[in-house]
Amino acid sequence: MSVSVVTGGTRGIGAAISRRVASDGGHVAAVYHADERAAQKFVTDAKADGLDISAHRAELADAGACTAVMAEIAETFGPVRHPLCQPHQYRRRDVFRRAILTP
């Protein structure tokens, strides 16, 4: 299975990206920062439309949290093949880059 990660992937443009990528097949792990209720509604609606999407909460500016969420996604769904970052979501893209390169 192809696994994609979309940061900020449960609202606005990120949600549209998550839906578009999921419509091509494979699994999308949408990472969000704070609004769990909105994230779960997004996942419920996406699944009702036949899309394979999950939501994962993480503070991506925190290296430990970023590494942990990427490990959780990889353990549950398989290796991440397509990381899609919205750089305005957090200040330290290097943290995300290191986390996705960690086996």
C-alpha positions in Angstrom: 0.0 0.0 0.0 1.2 3.5 -0.8 1.2 5.8 2.2 1.2 9.6 2.0 1.4 12.0 4.9 -0.1 15.5 4.6 0.7 18.0 7.2 -2.2 20.3 8.1 -4.2 17.7 6.3 -7.6 17.9 8.0 -8.7 21.5 7.2 -8.7 23.9 4.4 -6.2 23.4 1.6 -4.6 20.5 3.5 -8.0 18.7 3.6 -8.4 19.2 -0.2 -4.9 17.9 -0.8 -5.6 14.9 1.5 -8.8 14.1 -0.4 -7.2 14.5 -3.8 -4.2 12.2 -2.9 -6.5 9.6 -1.3 -8.7 9.6 -4.4 -5.7 8.3 -6.4 -5.6 5.2 -4.0 -3.4 4.3 -1.1 -3.6 5.6 2.4 -3.4 9.2 3.5 -2.3 10.0 7.1 -3.4 13.6 7.7 -1.5 15.3 10.5 -3.2 18.0 12.5 -2.1 20.2 15.4 -5.0 20.9 17.7 -8.7 20.5 16.6 -9.4 16.9 17.3 -13.1 17.2 16.7 -12.6 18.8 13.3 -10.0 16.1 12.4 -12.3 13.3 13.3 -15.2 14.8 11.4 -12.9 15.1 8.4 -12.0 11.5 8.6 -15.6 10.3 9.0 -16.7 12.4 6.0 -13.8 11.1 3.9 -14.4 7.5 4.8 -18.1 8.0 3.9 -16.8 9.0 0.5 -14.8 5.8 0.2 -11.4 7.4 0.9 -8.7 5.8 3.1 -7.7 8.6 5.4 -6.6 8.7 9.1 -5.9 11.7 11.3 -2.9 12.0 13.6 -2.2 14.8 16.2 1.3 16.2 16.5 3.2 19.4 17.1 5.6 19.2 14.2 7.9 21.9 15.5 8.8 19.4 18.3 11.4 16.9 16.9 10.3 14.1 19.3 6.6 14.5 18.5 7.3 14.6 14.8 9.5 11.5 14.9 6.8 9.7 17.1 3.9 10.5 14.7 5.9 9.3 11.7 6.9 6.1 13.5 3.2 5.5 14.4 2.1 6.0 10.9 4.8 3.8 9.4 4.1 1.0 12.0 0.3 1.1 11.4 0.2 1.6 7.6 3.7 0.9 6.2 6.5 3.1 5.0 5.7 6.6 4.1 6.3 7.1 0.3 4.8 10.5 -0.2 5.4 13.2 2.5 3.4 16.4 1.5 4.4 19.3 3.7 2.7 22.6 4.1 5.6 24.7 5.4 3.5 27.4 6.9 2.1 24.8 9.3 5.3 24.9 11.4 8.6 26.7 11.5 11.1 23.9 11.4 10.8 21.9 8.2 14.2 20.3 9.0 12.5 18.4 11.9 9.9 16.9 9.5 12.6 16.1 6.9 14.7 14.2 9.5 11.7 12.3 10.8 10.7 11.0 7.4 14.2 9.9 6.6 14.4 7.9 9.9 13.9 4.2 9.1 
